[in-house]
Amino acid sequence: MPHVLIPQLIALYEAGRFPFDKLIKHYAFEDINQAFEDSENGVTLKPVVTF
């Protein structure tokens, strides 16, 4: 139930108990292969490739 879960996640984030920022890692487009590798190996949960 997203209408329950999402507000709970936001509350945890605001309380500093859900490190959402640490789950995302930005990569330059030239490092796209590293982004895929880090995602496969669990180094980052959400790789974001920027142009």
N, C-alpha and C positions, 0 to 999 in steps of 0.2 A: 504494500500500500504506500505509494509514493507520497501521498498527502500527509502521511504520518512520518515516514522515514526521512524525507528531505528536511523538514523542520528540526528533527532530532539531530541530523548531521550538522546543520547550521548552528544549532545550539552548542554542540560539542566543539565545533571549530571556533566559535566566539569565546568559549571557555578555555581555549588553548589545549584541548584534549584530542583534537583530530588534525594532525599536521598535513592538511591537504596540499599546502605549498611544497612540501618535501616529496610528494608523490609524482610531481610533474617536473620534467627536465627539458630545457630548451636546447636545440641543436641547430647549428648552421646547416644550410642545405648541403654544403660540401661534406658534412659529417653524417649523412643519411644512413650509411652502412653501420656506423657506430650506434646510431639511434635504434636500428633494428636489432643489433646484437645486444645492446643493453636491455631492450624490452624482452627479448628471448631469455636472457640470463637472469631476469628479475632485478636488475640494477635500478631500473625505473619502471613505474607502473604506467605512466603516460608520457611517451616521448612526443615533443612538439617540434616539428621542423619548420624553421623560418627561412624565408627567402630574402 
